[in-house]
Amino acid sequence: MNRSFSLTAVGLLFSGLLAAQPVNQLPESKISLKETEAHLRFLASDELQGRRTGEPGNFTAARYIAEQFRLLGLKPAGNPTSYFQEVPLLQVKPAASATVLIGSDSLKLGNQIAVLNGKQTDLRAETVYVGYGLNDGPDGYNGRDVRGKIVVVQVGSPEATTISGMLAASQLKRKLAADKGAVALIELYAGGAYPWPIVTKAFQNEQITMLPPGEPSSLPHLWVDNGKNQLAALKEAGKSITVRTSGRVMRPIRAVNVAGIVEGSDPRLKNEYVMLSAHFDHVGVGKQGGQPYTPADSIFNGARDNAFGTVALLASARALQAQRPKRSVLIVALTGEELGMLGSKYYAEHPLVPLKQTIFNLNSDGAGYNDTTIVSVVGLERTGARAEIEAGAKAFGLGVFAEPAPEQNLFDRSDNVSLAVKGVPAPTFSAGFTKFDGELFKVYHQVTDNPDTVDFRYLLKFCQAFCHAGRLIADKPDRPKWSAGDKYEAAAKALYGM
C-alpha cells in the first residue's frame, strides 16, 4: 500500500467518523433551556416595544444580537468592524387632507382619494391622459407635452394585478411624469380584486419603504376611485382641475440587518456558505400593530413571530461555532420583514457573501404553533435538503410536516423568497402547524403573542432541530438543488452556471 493511498484512506475514515458522530455529542444537544428562554424573554419583552423597524426597540434587539455574535466569536460579515448591514429606508407619514375639484364635483381624502406621495400642494392645471403612463409609445405619452400639467393615468399595468405590482408600477409612473415636467400625477383606480376601502386603508397609515436612489420625489401623486367610470371627464384633453393636499411628510430612517459568519472547517468547502436567517422585527405598539389592543396591553411582543426564529439563530451560532461544519455558515438576522420583507430584499441586492457562493438558505419564520410534536417546513419538497431537515428534526424528537396551509402561498410570503428569486434554494423552517386555525389566530400578530404564553421546552427542541438541520446541510457532500421544473430553477441555473 503506498503512502498517498493510506493517507487518503485515513482521511476518508476520519471523515466518516465525523459524519457518524452521535448527536448527543454535538454542541446542539447541549443548548440550554435557560439560555433560549432568556433570549426569548428579552427579545419579546415589553421594554423592546414590539421591535418595529426604525424604532428604538428594534435597534436594541439588533444590538443584542450583534453582541451575542461578538461574544461567541463570529466573524463580522461584509464590514470587518461591525455586524450591522445598513438598510436605507424611507418613512412616509399619511396625508392629513386632500381635495380634487372637477367642475362642481369635490373629491375628498379617503372617500374618493388616496395620497401616495408629494409635498403640500394647492394648484390648478390642465389634465393630460396618457393611458398607463409607463412609456413614450402609443399606449403612453405618445409625444404629448405634459410640462406644467396634471398627468392622468390608469392604475397599474396590463400585467400588474396585485397591490404590490400596482405600487411598483406607480413608482415608475411617478418618476417618468416628474422627469417630463408634470406638476401632479393622478391614477384612476378601476376596482377589481381589491375594494376601494381596502386600498385607501393602506395609505392612511405610516408607510416604510426602501429609500430610492437620489432625492425622494416631491411630485403630488394621488389615486382616485373610478370604479364606476364616474371620472371619465379626467380623460378629456385640457380639462382644468384643482388639486389640494397637505402632502406626505417623508424622512429617511436607519435600519440594520445583523450578520456574522461561522467559518467552515474544510479548506475547500469553507468557500461555500449555508445561510441561516430569521427576521427579528415585529409590528410595534398600539395602532402600529393593526389589531385590537387595550390600554392595559398595547404591545405586540412578537414572541412566536419572530423571536422564536431569532433565538434559533443565536442558538445555532453558539453550537456551530463550538464545532464548525465543513462549509461556512452565514447567520443573518433580518429587519423589515413585517413591512414587506425589506431587509431580505436589500440583502439579496447587496449580499455580504456572493450569492453564487451561497448554496442554501434555511430561513425561520412563522405565525405560531398548534402542534409541538413537529416542525413545519414550507418548501421542503422543492429545495433539495429534505433528508437533512427531517434528520435534524428527528434527532430531537420532532416530526416534519411539509407544505402547511398551501392555500396561503406561504413560500412567497417570507424572507426566503428574496433569496429564492435569485436562485438560492430557500425553504422556511417554522414552528409546528398544519393549517391556519383558531389556535394560531389567538396569537398571530396579537398582543397575546408574549413570552408568558410560550412553551419553552418546545422552543428548545425547535432551536436544536433548526441548528442540526443547518449543520447537516453544511456538511452535505453535494449541494442542494431545486426540484426539476420549479419556478425558481431557471434563476438557480443562471446564478450557479449549471
N, C-alpha and C positions, 0 to 999 in steps of 0.2 A: 504494500500500500504506500503510495507516495505521499509526501508531506502535505501538498496542497489539497489532496483529496481528503486527508484526515482532518485538516482544519475546516474544510467545508462541511464535513460530516458533523464535527463538533458544533459548528455554528448552527446547523440545522437542528441538531439535538437540543441545543440551548434555547433556540427559538421555539421549538416545540414544547419545552418545559415551561417557558414563559406563558405560552398560549394556554397551557393546561393548568396554570396556577389556580388553586381553589379560590372561589370568590371570597370566602371568609378570611383570606389572607390579603385581599386588596384593600386599599385605603377607603373605598366607598363603603365597605362593610363597617368601618369604624366612624362613619359620620355620626355626629352626636345629636340625639333628640333635643337636648337642651340648647345646642347651638342653632339648629334650624328653627326651633321655636323662638329663640331670642332674635334671630334675624327677622323673622316674620312679624313679631310683635313690634319691633322698631319700625320696619318699613310701612306697616299698616297702622301705625299709631295715630291718634288724633293730632299729635304735635306736627305731623307732616301734612295735615290739611288736605288729604286726598291726592297729593303728588301731581297736581295739574301742571302740565308743561308750561314753562315760563314763570311759574310761581315759586316762592322761596322753598316750600316743602319739596318740590321736585329737585331743586338744587341740593337740598340736604340729603335726599336719597342718593343722588349722583355722587356726592362727596363720600357718603358712607360706603358705597360700592367700590369707589376708587381706592379708598384707604384699606379696604379689605384685600383688594388686589395687591396693594403695596405690602401689606403685612405678610401675605402668602408668597411674595417674591415673583409675581407675574411680571413679565416684560411689557412695558407700555407698547401699544400698537400705533404705528404712524409717527407719533411725536415722542422722542426719547425722554422727554422730561414731564410728560403728562399722560394720564389715562383718558383724558377728555378728547372727544372729537366734536368740535364746534358745529352746531347745526343752525344756520341762519334762518330765522323765522320772522314773520310779519304778523303783528296783532292788529285786527281791524274791528273798531267799535261800530255798533249798529247806528244807522241814521235815526235822529230824533224826529224829523219831519220831512215830508216831500209832497209836492203837488205838481201835477201836469195839467195845464189849461189848454183845452182843444175847443175853440169856439166857446159855446156856452157850457160845455162839459168840464167838470173838475174832477180829476182822478186823485185819490188820496193814498198815502202810505198805508200798507197793509191790506186795505180793501182791494185796490187795483194796482198798487205799485210796490215793488221791492227795489231797494237801492243796493247795488253791488259794489259801487266804487265812487270815488270822487270827492272833490273839495266842496265847500259851501258855494252854492250857485243860485243866481237869480238872473235868468236870461230869456230873451225871446229871439227866435231864429226860424228860418225855413227848414223844412224837413227834406231829406233825400232818401228814398227807399232803394236798397241795394241787395235785395234777396237775403241770402245768409251772410253776406258781407265778409266772406273769407278769402276772396281772391279778386283779381282785376278782370276776370273773364265776363262772358255774357250773363252768367248767373250771379255776378257780383257787382263790382263798381263799374265795370264796362266803360271806363273813360270819364265817368262823371266827376265834376269838380265839387268837392264837399267842404272846401275851406270856409270856415265861419258858419257852417250849417250843422243841423242835428241829423245824424245818420240813424236811419230806422232799418232794422233787420229782423229776420225770423230767429227765434231762439234755436240753439243747437246747430245741427247739420243733418243731411240725409242719413249719415252713419251714427250720429250721437243721439242715443235714445235714453240713456241713463242720466241722472242728475250730474254725476261726476263727468260724464262725457260732454254734457251741455256746458258745464262750467269751464272745462278745458277749452272748448270752442269759444266761449265768451272771452277768455283771456287773449286769444289770438285776434278776435274781432276788435277788442279794445285797443290793442297795440296798433293794428292797421288803421283804425279810424283816427287815432291820435296822430300817427305818422302822416296822415293825409290832411291834417289841419281841421278836423271836425271839432265842434265845441261841446258836443254831448253825443252819447250813444244810447238808443232805446231799442230793446229787443222785445218783440211781440211773442208772448207765451200762448201757444195754441192749445195747451192742455195735453191730454194723453194719459200715460200711466200714473202721473203724479198730480193730484188735485191742487188747485191754486193755494189753498190754505196750508198745505204741506210745504209748498215751495216758499211761501212768504215766511213761514216759521223759521226756516233755515237762515234767513237774513236778519231776523230780529234779535239774534244773539251775537255775542262776540265771536269772531272767527280768527283762527290762527292758520296761516298758510306758509308755504315756502317763500322766503324773500326772493323776489325776482332779481335778475341782474340789473345793475344800474339803479336809477331813481324810480321808486314806485310811481305809476301813472296817477295823475290827479284828474283825469278825464271823468266828468259825471257819466255814470253808466247805470241805467235802470232797466228792469224787466217790468212790463205791464201786462195785465191779464187781457188776453184777446181770445178767450176760449170760445166765444160765440161770434167771432169776427166783427165785434161791435166797434173796433177801432180801424176799420178799413180805410177811413179817411187819412190815416197816417201814411198810407202808401201813395197818396196823391202828391205829385211833384209841387214844390213851392208852398206847401201848407205851413202857415206860421203858427207856432205854438209857444207856450211859456213853460219853462222848467224851473222849479224852485226846490232846493233840497238843502238840508243842514249839512250834508256831506257825511262821510265816514272818516273818523279820526284813525290814522294809521301810525304805528310806531314799531320799529324793529325790536325784537326781543331775543334774548340769549337762551339757547337750549344746547344740551350736550348729549351725545352717546358716550358710554363708558366702555373702554376696550382694553383687554390685556391678553397676553399670549403665554401659553404653556408650550415651551419649545420641545419638539419631538426628540425622541431618543435615538432614532435611526438616522445615520448620516445621510442617507439618500432620501428617505420618505419625509424627513422633517421639513422639506421644502414644499410639501403638500399640507393643506390645512383643512381640518374639520371645524366649522364654525358652530358654536353653541350660542343661541340668542334667546332673549326674552325681553319684553318691554317692561319698564319699571314705572311708567307714568300711569296715572288714573285720571278721574274726571273732576276732582276738586271738591268744592263746598257749596251747599245751598243750590241756588238756581243753576250754577255751573253743571251740576250733576244731571239735570234734565229729568229727574224722577222725584217722587214725593219725599218730603223730609219734614221734620218738626224742629221747633226751637231747641228741644232737648237733644236732638241728634240730627245734625245737618251735614256731617262729614261723611263723604263717600270714601271709606278707607281702602277699598280695593285689595282685600286680603287674598282672595282667590284670583282676582283679575287685577294685577298680575304679580302681587308679592309672592305668590306660590312659585311662579316660574323664575322670578328673580332670586329667590332663595335657592332654587335648584342650580342656578348659575354659580352662586357663591359656594355651595357645597361641592359642585363639580370642580371649581377652581382649586379648592383645598385638596381634594382626592387626586386629581390628575397631576397637580404639581408635586404631590408627595411621591407618586410613582408615575413617571411620564410615559405616555403611549408612544408608539413609533412615529406617527405623524404629529405635527404640531396642532394645537387646538387654540383657536381664536375665540375668546369669550367676550360677547358684546351685549351689554345692557342698553336697550334702545329706548329713546324717548319718542313722544308724539304719536304713538300708535292709536290712541283714542281720538286723535284729531285727523285721522286719515293716513296712518302708517308713515308719518312724515320722517321720523328718524331712520327707518329702514330704507325708505325711498332715497333719502340723502346718502345713506351709506352705500347703497347699490350703485349710485352715480359717482361716489367718491370713496371707493373701497380703501381700507387701510392695508389690506393684503390683496394683491392682484386676484381678481375673480377667477382667472384661469388657473390659479394655484389653489383655489377654494373648491374642494371636491364635493363638499356636502354641507348642508345647513340643517342642524337639528334645532328647531325652534320650539319654545314652550310658551303656551298661552291657553286661556280657557275661560269659560263662563262660570265654572264651579264644578261640583261633582254630585252625582246621585248614586254612585256605586264605588265603594272604597276597596273592592277586590280587583279592580282593573285600572289601567290607564287607557286613554282613548287617543288614537293617532290618526290625524287627518292627512291623507297622502301615503299611508303605509303601503298600499298596494301599487303605488305609482313610482316610488323613488329609490328602489333598489337596495334597501337595507332592512327588509322585513325580518330576516333571520336574526340580525344583530339586535334590533329593537325588541323582538319577542324574547330573546335570550336575556337581554338586560332587565326586562320586567320580571321574567320567571325567576331569575336569581334572587329576587327579593319578594317572592310570593305573590306577584301580581300577574293577572292575565292582560291580554291586549285586545281591545275592541277596535276594529278597523272601520274607518269612514263613518263616524257617527253623524246623525242628522243630515243626510245627503241633500235634503231639500233646502238647507240653509246655505249651501255653497261656501262652506267654511274655509276651504283651501285658499280661496281668493280673498278672504276677509281678515287675514292676519299678516304679520310681518314676513312670514315665509315667502309670500308671493312676490315680494320685492326682489328676492334673490332668484326665485323660480323663473321670472320673466327674463332674467339674464342668462338662464340655462343651468343654474346650480340646483341639483336635486334638494328639495327642501320641504319635508313634512313638518307638521306641528304636533308636538307631544303634549297632551292635555290631561288634566285630572279626569277621573273616570266618569263618563256619562255615555248613555246610549241614544238619548233623544233630548230635545229641549222640552222640559216638562215643568210642572209647578214647583218642584223641588229646586230646580235651577233658578227659576224666576223669583224665588224668595230672596235670593241674594245677588243675582246678576245685576250689576250697576245699581244696587240698592244700598242704603245706609246700613243695612244689616250685614253687609259683607265686611265684617270686622274680626279681629283675632279671637274674640271670645266665642265665636261660632265655628272655629276651625278644629278639625280632627288632626292633632299634631302627630300622632303615630302614623297616620296615613301620609301626612306631609313628608315625614322621614323616608318612608318607603318610596314615595314618588321621587324624591331627590336622589335616592340611591339608584333607582331604576334608570332615571334620566342620565346620571353620570356613567353608569356601567354601559348603557347603550352607546353613549358617546365614545367611551374607551374602545369598545368592540369595533365600532366603525373606524376609529382612528388606527386600529391595529389590523383592519381587514386587508388581506393581501391584494385584492383588486378594488378599483373604485366603484362605488355605487353608480348605477345608471338609471335614467328614466325608463319606464316601460315603453316598449316599442309602440309607436303611434301616439304617444302622449302629446298633448298640445304644446308642451314646452320642450319636446325632444329636439326640434329644429334649432332652438336657441342654444341648447347644450352642444350640438354639433358645431355651431358657429363659434361658441366660446372655447371649446376644448380642441377644436380641429379634428374631430372624429369623422 
